[in-house]
Amino acid sequence: MPKARAACASCWRARVISIKELHAGDGYRYLLRGIVADSDQMPGVSAVTAYYTEAGNPPGRWMGSGLAGLAAGDGLAPGTQVTEEQMERLYRSGADPLTGAQLGRAYRVPKSFDERVAARVSALPAAMPPTERNRMVEQIEAEERSRRVGHPVSGFDVTFSPPKSVSVMWALADHGVREQIYEAHRAAVADVIATIEREVARTRIGTNGVAQVETAGVIAAAFDHWDSRAGDPQLHTHVVIANRVQGPGRQVANARLARIAVPGHGGHVRALRQPARRPCHGPARRRLAGAGSGREVEEHRVGARNGVR
């Protein structure tokens, strides 16, 4: 492997993959905040270019082999832009994002804290003295606040983040280098999702779900984000895998899916390594000066040291 490619590969071996459950209801809405505009409103502007011209993130895109089975087999093309209506159908109701037809049972969304309190307070006797009523309201609120309420899982937010130094290089490098880093990042994400479909995603069938069988692929919505919550440059992607699959079980066996977040998991390390072997050309070295120090940043000064332009 050429030196430049080897150095670029090191950028991705330290990637972090985290996973958390997405609960049915309005849990998906945080991914729709801060989206710049529909792609139709940004003709000829790539997502990377938009980072420097717009304050926000690009719209989400659909991915996963399970898209082919939607809409009674008509399917949805990977890369199609995600709409809010589609997100609501799939992640709130467990329905086909295109047609609204149920994919298994609808999720039972529990009532909110305010709704539960209001229902109990409305049942109090109208003639109850104000002092007693206030005491009962406080008691009801305390009881409802301490109550453990189960929320059905509508999806799994799998977040892919390269090392901080890669995000710094991505933010400070010239357009050509940024595009290559971004494309390598997206390719790595796609490879991991393909590995999940091939080796991890299963659905449970039979009594107590004792048998696990393969699925026809996952249905997922991917959202690229440019910044951390603190506002620092941080290239990362949220891939929300729906807890709905084509097949008799309809739901993902989440214990298997959780394994991909274990540090050093062989499957995702191998998958992430391959896209990184493409060269990261470009004069990124001088742009990294002052962006941080230490071995990790030094490893990513790809190009100048190896004579690549």
N, C-alpha and C positions, 0 to 999 in steps of 0.2 A: 504494500500500500504506500503511495507517495507520502512524503512527510506532511504536506499540507492537508491531505485527506485524513491522515492519522490524527493530526492535531484537531481537525474539525470533529472527528468522531469522538474525541474526548469531551467535547462540549455537551454531548447528549448522554453519556454514560451515567452522569450524575443527576439525570432527570428525576423529578419527584412525581409520583402518581398517588393521589389521595382519592378517597371515595366516601361519600356520605349519602344517607337515604334522603329521598325527596318525598314529602308527605302529600297525599291527595288534598285538594283544596286549592288555596292560592299560593302554595309553596313555589310554584314555577315562575311567579311574576318577577322575582328579583332578577332573573336572566333577561327580562325585556326592558329593564331600566337602562337608560343611557345609550340606547341604540341611536346612531346618527340619523339614518334615513333609509328608505327603501333603496335597493340597488338601482332601481329604475331612475332614481333621482340623482344618481352619481355616475353618469355615463363616462366611460373611459378612465375612471378613477379606481385604482386597485385599493384593496383594503389597507395595504401598507402605506400607500400615498395618503390615504384619508387620515391616517394617524397624525400627519403633520398639518392637515388642512381643516380637520373637523374635530370638535371636542366630543368624543364619544366612541362607541364600539360599533362594528359592522353588524348587520342582521345575522341571525343564526341560519344554519343550513342543515338539511336533513342528511343522515347517513345511516348505513347499515343494510344488510341483505334482506332484512325483514320488510323493507319498504316495498319490495316487489309483490307482496301478497296483500297489500292494502287495496281498498275499493274493489273488493270481490275479484282480485287478480289483475285489475288494470294497473295498479302499482303507482309509485311515486318515484321520480328520478332522483338519485343521490345528488346532492348539491343544490336542490331546490330550496328557495328561501322559505324560512319558517314564518308562519303568521301567528298572531295572537290567538285567533280562533282555533287553529289547529292545535296549539299548545293546550288550550283550555279543554278541548275534546279529549286529548290523549292523557294528559297528566292530571286533570281534575276529575274526569269521568271514566277513564279507562276505555274510551271509544276510539273508533277509526278516525284519525285526524282529517281524512278527506270527506268521508260520508257521514260521520257521526254515529254509525252503527256500533253497537256495543261489542267489545272484544272481551267476552266473558262477563262476569257480574260487574255492575256499576260499583264504584267505590262508595262506601258509606262514610261520608264526611261528618265527623262529630260536631256538635254545636260548640261555638266559641264560649269563652269564659263569660263574656257579657250576656250572651244569649241564655246561658244556663242560669245565671244570677237573675236576669229579668224574669224568666219563667217562674222561678221559685218565689220571687218577691211579689209577683202579680197574684200568686195564690194565697198570700197572707190575708187575713180577715180585714175588710175595709174599716171596721170599727176599732181596730187595734190602736191603743194610745200611741202618740208620736214617740215617746221615750222607748216604749217596748218595741215599736216598729224599727226604730234606729238600731236597737240592740240586735234584733233578729236579722236585719240587713247585714250588719257587721259579721254576725255569725255565719250567715249564708256565704258571704264573700270569702271568709276564711276557709270554710269547708270546700268551696269550689276551687279555691286557689291551691289547696293541698291535694285535691283529687288527681289521680293519675288517669289521664285520658288517652286511650290508644288511638293512633292515627294510622290508617292504611298507607302502605308504601306504594307510591305510584311510579317511582323511578329511582335511579341511582346516579348521582352527580359524580362522574369520574373526571377529576381535574388533572390536567397535564401541565407541568411547569418545568422549564429548563432551569439550570443554575442561574443565580442572580447575575453573574458576570456575562452570561450569554444575553440576557435581557438588556444589560447595559450596552453591550456591543451592538445589539439589534437597534437600540434607540439612537446611538451616536454615529453609527457607520453610514456610508453613503448609500444611495438608493439601491444600487446593485447588490451590495452585501445584505442589506435588509431583506430584499426580496428572496435571496437564497436561503437565509436563515428561516424566514417565514415559511417558505415552501418545504424545507427540510423538516420543520416542526410539524406542519400539516401532514406530511408523508408519514412521519413517525406515529402520529396520532392514528392515522388510517390503518397502519400496520398493526398497532395494538388492538384496535377494534376488530380487525380481521382475526387476530389470534384469539380474542375473547369469543368470537362466534364459533371458531373452529374447535377450541380446546376447553372453554370455560362455560359458556352459556348453555344451561340445561333447564328443563322444566320438570316438575314432579307430577307423577300420576299414581294411581292406585290408592289403596287404603293408607291413610295418613301420609300420602305422598312419598311412600317408601322407594318407589322406582324413579330414577332420573333418566330422561330421554333427551336426545338432541332436538334442537329447534330449527326452524327455517331461517334463522338469523335474527338479529336484534333490530329494533327501531330506535333511533337516537337522534337528538337535536344537538348540534355543536355550536358553541358560541365562543368566538375569539375575543379575548380581552387584552388590553394593552398595559394596564396599570394595576398596581396593588391597591388595597384599601387605603393605604397611606398616601397614595398618589404617586408612588415611585414607578419608574418603568418596569413592567413585569409582563412579558409575553406569556400568556397561558391560555388554555382552552378548556372550557367546561363541556363535557360530552354527557348529556343526560340520557341514559339508557332507560327506555320505558319498561315498566314491570308488566309488560304485555307482549306475548309472542304468539306466532301462529303455531297451533298444535293443541293437543287435548288438554294440557295442563294450564295453558294460558299465562302462567306467571313464571318469573325467573327464579331459579334456586339461588337465593342471594348469598348463602354461605359460600358457595363456590366463587361467586363474583367477588366477594370481599378479599379473596386471596391475591388479587392483582395488586392490591395496595401494600402488600408485605414487602419491605425493603429487600432488594436482592432477588426478587422472584425471577427465576430463569427465563420464563416465557417473555415477560415484557422487556427484560434487559436485551435479549437477543433481537426482539422486534425493533427496539429503539436504536440499536446499533447500526442497522443496515442503512437507513436513509442518511445517517450522518457521514457515510463514507463518500458522499459526493463532495467535491471541493468547494470550500467557501472562499472564493476569490475576492480580492478587493483590498484597498489600502486602509485597513481598519486600525492599524497600529497607532497612528498619531491621534486618532479620535478617542482612543482609550486612555491616553495620558491624562491623569487627573481624575479618571473615572473610578479609581480604586487601585489597590495594589495587592500583591500576594500571588501565590502560585497559580490559582485558578484563573485570574484575569490574564496572567502572562501566557498561559496555555492557549488562550483564544485569540492571541494577536496573530491571526493567520494571514499569510499573504506576503507581507513585507520581508519577514525573516526568510521565507522560502523562495523569494523571487517571483511570486505569483502576482500578476496584475490583472 
